[in-house]
Amino acid sequence: MKKYLVPVCWALWGVVFVALAGVFVNELFNPTETPEFSSEFGALVVGLLLAVHAGVGLCLFWVARRRSSGGLIALALLLGYPVVLMIA
């Protein structure tokens, strides 16, 4: 089971990373502006999400090296949730 969860987790991490990077580039070149927030606020928020996602990637690397079943299952569920929401 562990040998299947590691590639699945990395694939899910990659899908979410590509989506976040695409949104970040879109916010940099086509900023949305509202009266409440400046045009750079969206890029700032997505940039912070990219930093958090990099931390999740480090956690995934650590858990994959330890071959922790519980950690891999938890990260698969954590990373699968945004993918399911993107599909829905």
Residue pairs with C-beta under 8 A, 6 or more apart in sequence:
1 69
2 67
2 69
2 72
5 69
5 72
5 73
5 76
6 64
6 72
8 76
9 60
9 64
9 72
9 75
9 76
9 79
10 60
10 64
12 76
12 79
12 80
12 83
13 53
13 56
13 57
13 60
13 79
15 83
15 86
16 53
16 79
16 82
16 83
17 50
17 53
17 57
19 82
19 86
20 46
20 49
20 50
20 53
21 50
23 46
24 43
24 46
24 47
24 50
27 42
27 43
27 46
28 43
31 39
31 40
31 42
31 43
32 39
32 42
33 39
56 75
56 78
56 79
59 75
60 75
60 79
63 71
63 72
63 75
64 72
